[in-house]
C-alpha cells in the first residue's frame, strides 16, 4: 500500500466531530435523573461516585459512537487506497511489411507513427513497467519507457512479412499496426494513428507496375524496367535439381526471373524470393528420407546455413531440412533425388511455401494497406485491470462500518 | 366510586351478619349488649346463648350495638416524597403515585367509618384536616382529596412531626398512619398507642423504591442520578448500589413488621403501582379485594 489519497480533503475537517463529541461526552452522556422519595437509605449503601469521575469515564457506547463518526467523516473525504502492484510487462507489437514506409502525414512514416504511439503508451504506464517491442521476429527487444527501438530494428520490421496478429491477442499486448486492414483485437490493446491514403505501386508483373492513385479503385499499368527476381544459390538448387525445377516453374508463372549466385544477405535486390542451400563441398554423405504433403524424397544432408527467424518447413528425424521466412527459403540438403509419389504434389507443396514467404518488390504495397484509416484506440484488457487495482475507493466500506458501529452502539 | 361502594357493601354485609364478635378487625372493639333475638338457621351456632337455650329450650343469640361516637384518626403524609410513583421508560409523571394510592385509602377509610358510624378525622403533613361525621358527607371529602396536592404555604412538616404533635382523646379508637415512612421510626408510631386503641400503619412505596435495580435500570443504564423529591439533593448511583439498597430496605421493612407485630399494630406494605385500596384494606376487614 502506497498510502491514502482523498477526493475531498476538506471533508477531513469532519474528523473534528468525534473529537468534539469526546470533549463534551461528559455532558452528552450525563446519566438520567430519576425522582425518589428519600435518599436516606441510598446514602447508607451507595459508595460515592463523583460526577466528574463518571463523566471522564469512556463507555463502550461513547467509543462506538466516536468511531462511527470518524468513519463517516473519512467517508465524506472520499478516501482512495493506492494499492501497490507488481511491475507489469507489456508487449508492443509493431505492424510489419513495406506499408510501414508509407507516409502517414507530416513527413513521418506510418511505422514512425506507430512507434510514437507505443512510446506514448509506455510513458503512461507506472515506472517499473517493462516493454518488449516485437518487430520482424518472435523474439522482441526489451526497452525502457521512453526508449525508442533502433533504426536497424525498424528496418527489419519494414522488410518482414505480414503479421500474424491473432498470435499476439493477449491482455498484456498492444498492437501498433501500420494500416487499417488488419483485424481488431479481443484482449490486446490497439493504438493506431490516423493514416492518410498513400498512392503508389501495388503490384509488379512482367508487364510492368500497377499503380494506385490513392483515391479511385482503378489501377494504372506503368511500364517499368527489370522484372522481379528470384535468386537461387547453393548446390541443392543447381540446374537439374528437382527443387530448382520447381523454383523456375513458380517464377515463370509470376513473370519473375531466376538468378543464380551466392547469397548476399545485405543486398538491396529487387527480389521477391531468395532460395539458398548448402554448398556441395561441405555436404555430408548421409542420406535421409523426408517428405510432406503426399510426396517423399531422399536428400543428402549438408550444412545448415542460417535458420534464425525462420519457420520449419521440412525435417527428418528431428533434423531441420528446410525453413522459410519473409522472402527467404533455406534448405540444408545438398542434393535431392527425384521425389516419389505425385510429382504435382511436390511442386504444389513448395509453390505454396514460396507464395507464403513471397516478399513484394521494393516499393510495392497492397491497395488494402495503402488506404486511409482513422485513428483507433482500444484499451488492453490487462490495462483495465491494472487501472482498477491501482486505486480503490473506501467510502462505501467506511459507510458500512459506520452503520455497523451505530447498530452495535444502539444495542449496548 | 363503584369499587369503593363494593368494598363498603361487603363491610356492611359483614356487619349485618355479625352480632357478637365481628370478623372485621377495624370494627372489633367498643360494642355493648342490647338484648336477644331468635337464632336463625344458618347462623353460627357459637353465637347461641346457651343459658337461655337451657331455660326456654329455644335458641337465642345475643345482640350487640356499637358504642356511639367512636373516633378514627387518619394521619396522612402528603409531602413531596409522596408524589413519587413508579418510574417508567419515558420519564413522564406516572399515574400511580404514592399520594394517589394514599388518597384512595383515605376514601376507603372514610366510607368504612361512615358505614360503621365512626367519626373520621384526617390530618395531613401539609396542614390540611378533615372531620367527617356523617357517612354521606362525600362532598367535603371530595374537596379534601382534590386539595391534597397543594400544601398550605408555610405549613409543611414530616409525618413524624405530625405524629409527635397530634393530641389524641380517649375516644380515638383507631389511628391509621399512611405514608412512605422514610423519616420515621417504629417508636414514633408506637407512641400513638393507648389501651383500647388500635394502630394501623400503611407504608406506601413506589415500584422504583421497592425494586430500583429492575425498574430504574431497566433501560440498560449503568448509572443514574437520583433526586430527592423534597430537598432536591442528588446522588449518583449504579446498579450495584440499587441491589444493596434493596437488601437494606428489606431489612428495614422486616424490622418495622417485627416491632409492630410485637405491639399488635396492624402493618401493611403497599405498592403504589400495583396495589389497590381494596387489597390494602381488605385484610384488615377480613375480605379479599375484588
Interface residues (C-beta under 8 A of the other chain):
Chain A: X30 X31 X32 X33 X34 X35 X36 X37 X38 X39 X40 X41 X42 X43 X44 X45 X46 X47 X49 X50 X51 X54 X59 X412
Chain B: X81 X82 X83 X84 X87 X91 X98 X180 X182 X183 X205 X206 X208 X209 X212 X216 X219 X220 X221 X222 X223 X224 X225 X226 X227 X228 X229 X230 X231 X233 X234 X235 X236 X237 X238 X241 X244 X245 X247 X248 X249 X252
